[in-house]
Amino acid sequence: MWEAYKKGFRAYLQLERSLSDNSVEAYLSDIEKLTAFLQDQNLLKNPEEITLANLQQFVKWIAELGMSSSSQARIISGLKGFYKYCLTERISTKDPTSLLEAPKLKRSLPDILSFQEIEKIIKTIDLSKPEGTRNKAILEIMYSCGLRVSELVNLKISQLYLDVGFIRVIGKGDKERLVPIGTDAIKFAKLYKDHSRNTQVIQSGQEDFLFLNRRGSKLSRVMIFNIIKDLAKQAGITKNISPHTFRHSFATHLVEGGADLRAVQEMLGHESITTTEIYTHLDRDYLRETLLRYHPGFS
């Protein structure tokens, strides 16, 4: 019975929501967990018959399986998406998820690097090595444009408009955005593209991908992670960093510098402004220094 609902939901996510394959699979995995719970509890119900109490039992069930609060919250979000589909398609006339509460999450701030730390990491790159120019172009573009690692590894030569200082990025759900690119990033992207990359034998079908491994294929996400970890270690940076740290740092430095939040949202490709708002934090030293300087009653 639920197979037909899942099939319809998949089509809705792909066609109506234009979500990526990974996002579609994540949503369907949430529904799989719900149907597993219904079978476990011998509740032979269709979406219209499921109540808020049933869903509260389901949340308790997944918590007892050992799922973290963040995993529970994500699954509840998936169920809300499913019932939005059910209402649209008139599979259900009510939404039992409307009063379903997700567990409270601690909103932790991501680790960031200072501009000096980023420069220190970039300066450790050995440009005499074959991969040196490529790695420098990678880090300059990540920090200059605030790209997700998936956007970086899929960046194509046909998406570069370096003469006018922009790149065309294809983000989540295949949504496109134009992002400005800095002068250093342009310089090393050109150096890599026009010199180092031209000496490689490129695998068939990989010709348009900008960043290639030594076998002539596009880089993997894991490779980017390893490059950054290795460079950070060489630079003596002890923070736990990943490719996403460069994106977090890009956004934080923009917001702390006074950039408009809507502009930052656009450059990051965030669907909701609330996701971008996490970057409105300022470090405590800066806040204290501001109060000491400007507040007459603070000392």
The 8 nearest C-alpha neighbors of each residue, nearest first, counted from 0:
[[1, 2, 3, 4, 45, 44, 5, 43],
 [2, 0, 4, 3, 5, 45, 34, 6],
 [3, 1, 5, 4, 0, 6, 7, 8],
 [2, 4, 6, 1, 5, 0, 7, 8],
 [5, 3, 1, 7, 2, 6, 8, 0],
 [6, 4, 8, 2, 7, 3, 9, 1],
 [5, 7, 3, 9, 4, 8, 2, 10],
 [8, 6, 4, 10, 9, 5, 3, 11],
 [7, 9, 5, 11, 10, 6, 4, 12],
 [8, 10, 6, 12, 7, 11, 5, 13],
 [11, 9, 13, 7, 8, 12, 14, 6],
 [10, 12, 8, 15, 14, 9, 13, 7],
 [13, 11, 16, 9, 10, 15, 14, 18],
 [12, 14, 17, 10, 18, 11, 16, 15],
 [13, 15, 17, 11, 12, 10, 16, 18],
 [16, 14, 11, 17, 12, 13, 10, 18],
 [15, 17, 12, 18, 14, 13, 11, 172],
 [18, 16, 13, 14, 172, 15, 12, 19],
 [19, 17, 172, 16, 13, 12, 22, 23],
 [18, 20, 172, 22, 21, 23, 171, 17],
 [19, 21, 23, 22, 24, 18, 13, 172],
 [22, 20, 24, 19, 23, 25, 18, 26],
 [23, 21, 25, 19, 24, 20, 18, 26],
 [22, 24, 20, 26, 25, 21, 12, 18],
 [25, 23, 27, 21, 22, 26, 28, 20],
 [24, 26, 22, 28, 23, 27, 21, 29],
 [27, 25, 77, 29, 23, 28, 24, 22],
 [28, 26, 24, 30, 29, 25, 31, 23],
 [27, 29, 31, 25, 26, 30, 24, 32],
 [30, 28, 32, 26, 74, 27, 31, 77],
 [29, 31, 33, 27, 32, 28, 34, 26],
 [32, 30, 28, 34, 29, 33, 35, 27],
 [31, 33, 35, 29, 30, 34, 36, 28],
 [32, 34, 30, 36, 35, 31, 37, 29],
 [33, 35, 37, 31, 36, 32, 38, 30],
 [36, 34, 32, 38, 33, 37, 31, 39],
 [35, 37, 39, 33, 34, 38, 40, 32],
 [38, 36, 42, 34, 40, 39, 35, 41],
 [39, 37, 41, 35, 40, 36, 42, 34],
 [38, 40, 36, 37, 41, 35, 42, 34],
 [39, 41, 37, 42, 38, 36, 35, 43],
 [42, 40, 38, 39, 37, 43, 36, 44],
 [41, 43, 37, 40, 44, 38, 39, 36],
 [44, 42, 41, 37, 45, 38, 40, 48],
 [43, 45, 48, 42, 49, 46, 37, 47],
 [44, 46, 48, 47, 49, 43, 1, 0],
 [47, 45, 49, 48, 91, 44, 90, 85],
 [48, 46, 91, 45, 49, 90, 92, 93],
 [49, 47, 45, 46, 44, 50, 91, 43],
 [50, 48, 46, 47, 53, 44, 45, 51],
 [49, 51, 53, 52, 95, 48, 54, 47],
 [50, 52, 95, 54, 53, 55, 96, 99],
 [53, 51, 55, 50, 54, 56, 49, 57],
 [54, 52, 56, 50, 51, 55, 49, 57],
 [53, 55, 57, 51, 56, 52, 58, 50],
 [54, 56, 52, 58, 57, 53, 51, 59],
 [57, 55, 59, 53, 54, 58, 60, 52],
 [56, 58, 54, 60, 55, 59, 53, 61],
 [59, 57, 55, 61, 60, 56, 62, 54],
 [58, 60, 62, 56, 57, 61, 63, 55],
 [61, 59, 57, 63, 58, 62, 56, 64],
 [60, 62, 64, 58, 63, 59, 66, 57],
 [63, 61, 59, 66, 65, 64, 60, 58],
 [64, 62, 60, 65, 61, 59, 66, 58],
 [65, 63, 61, 62, 66, 60, 59, 67],
 [66, 64, 63, 62, 67, 61, 60, 68],
 [67, 65, 62, 64, 70, 61, 71, 68],
 [66, 68, 70, 69, 71, 65, 62, 72],
 [69, 67, 71, 70, 102, 72, 66, 104],
 [68, 70, 72, 67, 71, 73, 104, 102],
 [71, 69, 73, 67, 72, 68, 66, 74],
 [72, 70, 68, 74, 69, 73, 75, 67],
 [73, 71, 101, 69, 75, 70, 74, 68],
 [72, 74, 76, 70, 71, 75, 69, 77],
 [75, 73, 77, 71, 29, 76, 72, 70],
 [76, 74, 78, 72, 77, 73, 71, 79],
 [75, 77, 73, 79, 74, 78, 72, 80],
 [76, 78, 74, 80, 26, 75, 79, 29],
 [79, 77, 81, 75, 80, 76, 82, 74],
 [78, 80, 76, 82, 81, 77, 96, 83],
 [79, 81, 77, 83, 78, 82, 76, 84],
 [80, 82, 78, 84, 79, 83, 77, 85],
 [83, 81, 85, 84, 79, 80, 94, 86],
 [82, 84, 80, 86, 81, 85, 79, 87],
 [83, 85, 87, 81, 82, 86, 88, 80],
 [86, 84, 82, 90, 88, 91, 83, 87],
 [87, 85, 89, 83, 91, 88, 84, 92],
 [88, 86, 84, 85, 89, 83, 90, 82],
 [87, 89, 85, 86, 90, 84, 91, 83],
 [90, 88, 86, 91, 87, 85, 92, 84],
 [91, 89, 85, 88, 86, 47, 92, 46],
 [90, 92, 47, 89, 85, 86, 93, 46],
 [91, 93, 86, 89, 47, 90, 94, 85],
 [94, 92, 91, 95, 47, 86, 82, 85],
 [93, 95, 96, 97, 82, 92, 91, 86],
 [94, 96, 51, 50, 97, 93, 98, 49],
 [97, 95, 99, 94, 98, 79, 51, 78],
 [96, 98, 95, 99, 94, 79, 100, 51],
 [99, 97, 96, 100, 95, 51, 94, 101],
 [100, 98, 96, 97, 101, 51, 55, 95],
 [101, 99, 98, 102, 75, 96, 97, 72],
 [100, 102, 72, 103, 75, 99, 71, 68],
 [103, 101, 68, 104, 72, 100, 71, 69],
 [102, 104, 101, 105, 68, 72, 100, 69],
 [105, 103, 106, 102, 68, 69, 72, 101],
 [104, 106, 107, 103, 69, 68, 108, 102],
 [105, 107, 104, 108, 277, 103, 109, 69],
 [108, 106, 105, 109, 104, 277, 110, 280],
 [107, 109, 106, 110, 277, 278, 280, 111],
 [108, 110, 111, 107, 247, 244, 277, 248],
 [111, 109, 244, 108, 112, 240, 247, 239],
 [110, 112, 248, 244, 247, 109, 113, 245],
 [111, 113, 248, 116, 117, 114, 110, 244],
 [112, 114, 116, 115, 117, 111, 248, 252],
 [113, 115, 117, 116, 118, 112, 252, 248],
 [114, 116, 118, 113, 117, 119, 112, 120],
 [117, 115, 119, 113, 118, 114, 112, 120],
 [118, 116, 114, 120, 119, 115, 121, 112],
 [117, 119, 115, 121, 116, 120, 122, 114],
 [118, 120, 116, 122, 117, 121, 115, 234],
 [121, 119, 117, 234, 123, 118, 122, 231],
 [120, 122, 118, 123, 119, 124, 117, 135],
 [123, 121, 119, 124, 120, 118, 125, 234],
 [122, 124, 120, 121, 234, 125, 230, 119],
 [125, 123, 122, 121, 131, 126, 135, 230],
 [124, 126, 131, 127, 128, 123, 122, 132],
 [127, 125, 131, 128, 132, 124, 129, 130],
 [126, 128, 125, 131, 129, 132, 130, 124],
 [127, 129, 131, 126, 130, 125, 132, 124],
 [130, 128, 131, 127, 195, 132, 126, 133],
 [129, 131, 133, 128, 132, 134, 126, 195],
 [132, 130, 126, 128, 134, 125, 133, 129],
 [133, 131, 135, 134, 191, 126, 130, 136],
 [132, 134, 136, 130, 131, 135, 191, 137],
 [135, 133, 137, 131, 136, 132, 130, 138],
 [134, 136, 132, 138, 137, 133, 139, 131],
 [135, 137, 187, 188, 133, 139, 134, 138],
 [138, 136, 134, 140, 135, 139, 141, 133],
 [139, 137, 141, 135, 140, 136, 142, 134],
 [138, 140, 184, 136, 142, 141, 137, 143],
 [141, 139, 143, 184, 137, 138, 142, 144],
 [142, 140, 138, 145, 146, 144, 139, 143],
 [141, 143, 245, 145, 139, 140, 249, 144],
 [142, 144, 140, 181, 141, 139, 180, 145],
 [143, 145, 146, 141, 140, 142, 180, 178],
 [146, 144, 246, 141, 142, 249, 143, 267],
 [147, 145, 141, 144, 246, 150, 151, 148],
 [146, 148, 150, 149, 151, 243, 246, 145],
 [147, 149, 151, 150, 242, 146, 220, 152],
 [150, 148, 152, 147, 151, 153, 220, 146],
 [151, 149, 147, 153, 148, 152, 154, 146],
 [150, 152, 148, 154, 153, 149, 146, 147],
 [151, 153, 149, 154, 150, 218, 148, 219],
 [154, 152, 150, 151, 149, 155, 208, 217],
 [155, 153, 151, 152, 209, 150, 208, 158],
 [156, 154, 208, 209, 207, 157, 158, 153],
 [155, 157, 209, 158, 207, 159, 208, 154],
 [156, 158, 155, 159, 207, 160, 208, 154],
 [159, 157, 167, 155, 156, 166, 160, 154],
 [160, 158, 166, 156, 157, 161, 167, 165],
 [161, 159, 165, 166, 162, 163, 164, 158],
 [160, 162, 164, 163, 159, 165, 185, 166],
 [161, 163, 160, 164, 165, 159, 185, 166],
 [162, 164, 161, 160, 165, 179, 166, 180],
 [165, 163, 161, 180, 162, 179, 160, 181],
 [166, 164, 179, 160, 180, 178, 161, 163],
 [165, 167, 159, 178, 160, 158, 177, 168],
 [168, 166, 177, 158, 176, 178, 159, 169],
 [167, 169, 176, 175, 170, 177, 166, 150],
 [170, 168, 175, 173, 174, 150, 176, 167],
 [171, 169, 174, 173, 175, 168, 150, 172],
 [172, 170, 173, 174, 19, 169, 18, 268],
 [171, 173, 18, 19, 174, 17, 170, 16],
 [174, 172, 171, 170, 169, 175, 19, 17],
 [175, 173, 170, 172, 169, 171, 176, 268],
 [176, 174, 169, 168, 170, 173, 167, 177],
 [175, 177, 168, 167, 178, 169, 174, 268],
 [176, 178, 167, 166, 168, 165, 179, 175],
 [177, 179, 166, 165, 266, 144, 176, 167],
 [180, 178, 165, 164, 166, 144, 181, 177],
 [179, 181, 165, 164, 143, 144, 178, 184],
 [182, 180, 184, 143, 183, 185, 179, 164],
 [181, 183, 185, 184, 186, 180, 164, 187],
 [184, 182, 186, 185, 181, 187, 139, 136],
 [183, 185, 139, 140, 181, 182, 187, 186],
 [186, 184, 182, 188, 183, 187, 189, 161],
 [187, 185, 183, 189, 184, 188, 182, 190],
 [188, 186, 136, 190, 189, 184, 185, 191],
 [187, 189, 136, 185, 191, 190, 186, 184],
 [190, 188, 192, 187, 186, 191, 193, 185],
 [191, 189, 187, 193, 188, 192, 194, 186],
 [190, 192, 195, 188, 189, 194, 133, 132],
 [193, 191, 189, 196, 190, 194, 188, 195],
 [192, 194, 190, 191, 189, 197, 196, 195],
 [193, 195, 197, 191, 196, 190, 192, 198],
 [196, 194, 191, 197, 198, 192, 193, 129],
 [195, 197, 192, 198, 199, 194, 191, 193],
 [198, 196, 194, 199, 195, 193, 192, 200],
 [197, 199, 196, 195, 200, 194, 193, 201],
 [200, 198, 197, 196, 201, 215, 195, 213],
 [199, 201, 215, 202, 198, 214, 197, 213],
 [202, 200, 215, 199, 206, 203, 205, 216],
 [203, 201, 215, 205, 216, 204, 200, 206],
 [202, 204, 205, 201, 206, 216, 215, 200],
 [203, 205, 206, 202, 207, 201, 216, 208],
 [206, 204, 202, 203, 208, 207, 216, 217],
 [205, 207, 204, 208, 201, 203, 202, 209],
 [206, 208, 155, 156, 205, 209, 157, 204],
 [209, 207, 155, 205, 206, 210, 154, 217],
 [210, 208, 155, 156, 154, 207, 211, 192],
 [211, 209, 217, 208, 218, 152, 212, 133],
 [210, 212, 217, 216, 218, 215, 209, 213],
 [213, 211, 214, 215, 218, 216, 217, 210],
 [212, 214, 215, 211, 216, 199, 130, 200],
 [215, 213, 212, 216, 201, 200, 202, 211],
 [214, 216, 201, 202, 211, 212, 213, 200],
 [217, 215, 211, 212, 214, 205, 202, 218],
 [218, 216, 211, 210, 208, 212, 205, 219],
 [217, 219, 211, 212, 152, 210, 222, 216],
 [218, 220, 222, 221, 152, 217, 223, 212],
 [219, 221, 223, 222, 148, 224, 149, 152],
 [222, 220, 224, 219, 223, 225, 218, 226],
 [221, 223, 225, 219, 224, 220, 226, 218],
 [224, 222, 226, 220, 221, 225, 227, 219],
 [223, 225, 221, 227, 222, 226, 242, 241],
 [226, 224, 222, 228, 223, 227, 229, 221],
 [227, 225, 223, 229, 224, 228, 222, 230],
 [226, 228, 230, 224, 229, 225, 231, 223],
 [229, 227, 225, 231, 230, 226, 224, 232],
 [228, 230, 232, 226, 227, 231, 225, 233],
 [231, 229, 233, 227, 232, 228, 120, 234],
 [232, 230, 234, 236, 228, 233, 229, 120],
 [231, 233, 235, 229, 234, 230, 236, 228],
 [232, 234, 230, 231, 235, 229, 123, 236],
 [235, 233, 231, 232, 120, 236, 230, 123],
 [234, 236, 232, 233, 237, 231, 120, 230],
 [237, 235, 231, 234, 238, 232, 116, 233],
 [236, 238, 235, 239, 232, 231, 240, 234],
 [239, 237, 236, 240, 110, 112, 231, 111],
 [238, 240, 237, 241, 110, 236, 228, 244],
 [241, 239, 244, 238, 228, 242, 110, 243],
 [240, 242, 243, 244, 224, 227, 228, 239],
 [241, 243, 244, 224, 245, 148, 227, 223],
 [244, 242, 246, 241, 245, 247, 147, 148],
 [245, 243, 247, 241, 242, 246, 240, 111],
 [244, 246, 248, 243, 142, 247, 242, 249],
 [247, 245, 145, 243, 249, 244, 248, 146],
 [248, 246, 244, 250, 245, 249, 111, 251],
 [247, 249, 111, 245, 251, 246, 250, 112],
 [250, 248, 246, 145, 252, 247, 142, 251],
 [251, 249, 253, 247, 248, 252, 254, 246],
 [250, 252, 248, 278, 254, 253, 249, 255],
 [251, 253, 255, 249, 250, 254, 256, 248],
 [254, 252, 256, 250, 258, 251, 255, 249],
 [253, 255, 258, 257, 251, 256, 252, 279],
 [256, 254, 252, 257, 253, 251, 281, 279],
 [255, 257, 253, 254, 258, 252, 251, 259],
 [256, 258, 254, 255, 259, 253, 260, 252],
 [259, 257, 254, 253, 256, 260, 263, 262],
 [258, 260, 262, 261, 263, 257, 254, 253],
 [259, 261, 263, 262, 264, 258, 254, 275],
 [260, 262, 264, 263, 259, 265, 272, 275],
 [261, 263, 265, 259, 264, 260, 266, 258],
 [262, 264, 260, 266, 265, 261, 267, 259],
 [265, 263, 261, 267, 269, 262, 266, 275],
 [264, 266, 262, 268, 263, 267, 261, 269],
 [267, 265, 263, 268, 264, 178, 262, 176],
 [268, 266, 264, 265, 269, 263, 145, 146],
 [267, 269, 265, 266, 264, 270, 170, 176],
 [270, 268, 264, 271, 267, 274, 265, 275],
 [269, 271, 268, 272, 264, 274, 265, 273],
 [272, 270, 273, 269, 274, 275, 264, 268],
 [271, 273, 275, 274, 264, 276, 269, 270],
 [274, 272, 276, 271, 275, 277, 269, 270],
 [275, 273, 272, 276, 271, 277, 269, 270],
 [274, 276, 272, 273, 277, 264, 278, 269],
 [277, 275, 273, 278, 279, 274, 272, 260],
 [276, 278, 275, 279, 274, 280, 108, 273],
 [279, 277, 251, 276, 280, 275, 250, 254],
 [280, 278, 276, 277, 254, 281, 255, 251],
 [279, 281, 278, 277, 282, 251, 255, 276],
 [282, 280, 283, 279, 255, 285, 286, 278],
 [281, 283, 285, 284, 286, 280, 287, 255],
 [284, 282, 286, 285, 287, 281, 288, 280],
 [283, 285, 287, 286, 282, 288, 281, 289],
 [284, 286, 288, 283, 287, 282, 289, 281],
 [287, 285, 283, 289, 288, 284, 290, 282],
 [288, 286, 284, 290, 289, 285, 283, 291],
 [287, 289, 285, 291, 286, 290, 284, 292],
 [290, 288, 286, 292, 287, 291, 293, 285],
 [291, 289, 294, 287, 293, 292, 288, 286],
 [292, 290, 288, 289, 293, 297, 298, 294],
 [291, 293, 289, 290, 288, 294, 295, 287],
 [292, 294, 290, 291, 289, 295, 297, 288],
 [293, 295, 290, 297, 296, 291, 292, 289],
 [296, 294, 297, 293, 291, 298, 292, 290],
 [297, 295, 294, 298, 291, 290, 293, 292],
 [298, 296, 294, 295, 291, 290, 293, 292],
 [297, 291, 296, 295, 290, 294, 292, 287]]
